[in-house]
Amino acid sequence: MSLFKVRDLWTTKCGKDEVFESSSLLIADIRGQNFDDIIVGSHSGYLRIFNPQFDLEAEEYGAFKAIDQLIEIQLEEPILQIAVGKLVSGSKVNHLAILHPRSVAVYNVITKTGSTEHGDQCQINIVYEHHLKRSAYSFLVGGFGGVEGRDFLCVLGLDGTLMFYEQETLSLTRLLPNFLLPSPIVYIPHTDSFVLLNSNWHIESYRYQILGEESTDRVLPSWSYNLGEDVNDMRFLSLTTNEAAIFVLTERNFYCFGETGVLKFCKRLQYIPLCCHIYSRGEPSVMSMIVSDSNNLLIYEGSKLKWGAQLHATPVAISRASLESLQGCLIVLTEEGELECAYLGTEPTVFVPPPIQNSVLSNAELESKYASLQHQIATYSKASKESLGAPTQKSEIKLTTKTWPMSDSDTTCSIEIYLTTGSSVHNVNITIEVCKPLVAEPATHFIQTINDSVEVSTRISVSEGDIWDLNCNIVCTYLSEETFGVVSTDVELPAKLVLELAPPSRGQDFSLTFTAMQVVILSALFSDFSADSWNTTNSNEYAAGFRYRNNPSITFTLTLNRPGLKYRLEGDSVTSLTLPVCILAKKLASKHLKSNQYSLGLNELFSAIDENIRLRNLIREIETELRLGSGQMRSAQRRLLSKMRDKTPCDMKPLSALIAYTHDYLMDAAHRMEGAQIDLNKNGHLLANLLKFTFTMIRLTGNVLEEELKQAYEAVCCTQHMSEEQGWAEITQFSLSHLLKTILARSVRDQFTPDPHTEVITNSFLLKKKIAVVIDRLLKGHRPREDRAVSPIMEGDDEEGKEKPTDSLYDELESEEIRNLLKKSQHNLDHL
């Protein structure tokens, strides 16, 4: 951060929703007034010319006035670049050249002297225009060939073609060798040559005379320099009448070359540069202005830093102008079109660094402070609602909902959302979030302003997939005059949306038994189903069958043993039981519903984890194939392009066959990648279902603390998080390791266990083991034993790196049932 800030002189905004780049700004004396004008062109086709007027003696300056803008006109095509030169035959006056994607036009700027206070009037008239056969990238203006008193145009195409125009006439077209992507290009009058970067990241110089020789089949550079990196910007500066310098800005370095390619200096940059400008204050000194990614303007004399100042915005172009009111004024243009005239100044920043605390605390004071912090953390964990993070202000919006009842033929559920406020609020966003395959339409509502009350509605429907949760979370965010607010509520969707009654069945593959202190008949639990549907399906208050409306082949049966105070749930699969288990857990929470069959879905959960790791390994393998195949395709295409440019005829069939084979290889890999990503998404859906089932069954054991169970579930529930380096497995393993070191630590020694390596997981055993250990400790209620002596050297440190016996890998599991399930899962995986 710089100590000083750039001082504003004059600012304005160029249009709205327009895009600008480094070539959109030009400083030139286009009207022959002996001072510079600011010329700006946007990708939307707008051309603007400014002549800022400000009084430096006034107390306040910087406001934009209408007379500061000379011209604003919209052209038919986007403006890629602007240049000024003597481009009209028989005229010594500067004309304006504008480059469009498929044309280049030359305009004459005419100034009509005004007789009133409104000032002079400026107009532009087109003189001539050249239509390009190739898409343009950039262009140059100069006296190519050593001519004096007039300038020519050189247009660089996207395919590496140089098109030369001697004012109104196309004189030459030349295709550059070793060209793949366009780069910045400069013209050196001292050597009459063009300097640019080729596809090998070599800076090359081509003489205009060599480019113009028609007898030359292959153009050879006059000199070349292996730069080895891409170029952000390239500038030319004439030092003397016989000496010039080429300045090259890359992502990490700033180079200066002589006109013959000799490296004068190289400055290593400790930041990412955005743009630059080169100027001279006299024959011996060369000044460079470079803007960093932290909005710092750094000024160098040669390779030495002379000054630094903080800019107010992030520019894409910076320049220096000699205006009528000030010489050497800074001109800054941002990507959004903010144009600013400024000077360096010496205004210090308002940031004052805090004083350094040099006091040294004693051991007793450190222990006391540590104990106080531990107490604050424990207090926050036990009573989070009273913590500092809890909201301190009452919400300005009251959010209420109403769920409309459904008939037997309805396939969607309608929810009415009512917002009531006592004051005016703005930018109200309402988001309705449901678990897949439930779909909310619309999922978001936006209201600009609410002064009293507003009512909106949304409809919930069901798509394909397993359903395990009927909770609908509604979040409302808003802006008021004082603060930003959030209010939310949860809505339990009716079971009738996803279920329908079916004849009860017996002997299904999976069954669960629940006990309760007091039972409720089934017709009361599922009261949203009509009496006719109960009668037609032979379901009653003691036995009822259900099937999913989006997949009628999946069914489950719920029976009630009233004398034994028991419920029995049977289904075709574990995933089909998740939803009824969640419904029973919520509706019978006050009846102390319990079950000890927490391990029913662990085998399926471990299998889903194995499949998740396998799919991610497969995706990484396919990514490697795609990377190799695309590299081969680029090499083959580059070779084909070089053969097509070669005038010597040769056989193209082998190369065409290679390209066709590589294309088929890439398409096959792409199809397999698409299928693997779809399978991984389905696997994440399955994992979410099984995890919800497992942790709900753990809660129903009645032996766990609710806060510990909540944190453990939050550590594993992000099943849809996917990236190249970090997926659900990496996040879950790291989160569970943290839990096993904190709230689920078995001893004080566990709290000092090193964190796991943050690398991609390719084997599922350690992750399954951590999940099994977490479940085991949740059920056993393990807590750190503070009375155990802790050695400063951890036991077993000398055994690090040695392979442990297989049986010792399961020693942390006290539950014999969980240990056997984990062994069985690993045994099945090893035999695949």
Helices and strands as residue ranges (DSSP letters): E 4-13, G 22-24, E 25-28, E 37-41, E 46-50, G 66-68, E 69-74, E 81-85, E 95-100, E 103-112, E 121-131, E 136-142, G 144-146, E 152-157, E 161-166, E 169-175, E 185-188, E 193-197, E 202-207, H 208-211, E 223-226, E 231-238, E 244-250, E 253-258, E 263-268, E 273-280, E 286-292, E 296-301, E 304-310, E 315-321, E 329-334, E 338-348, H 363-382, G 384-386, E 397-403, E 413-421, E 425-434, E 438-441, E 444-450, E 453-462, E 471-479, E 484-492, G 495-497, E 499-502, E 510-515, H 522-525, H 531-536, E 543-548, E 551-561, E 566-571, H 574-587, G 589-591, H 602-645, H 653-699, H 706-716, H 728-741, G 748-752, H 765-780, G 797-799, G 807-810, H 816-830
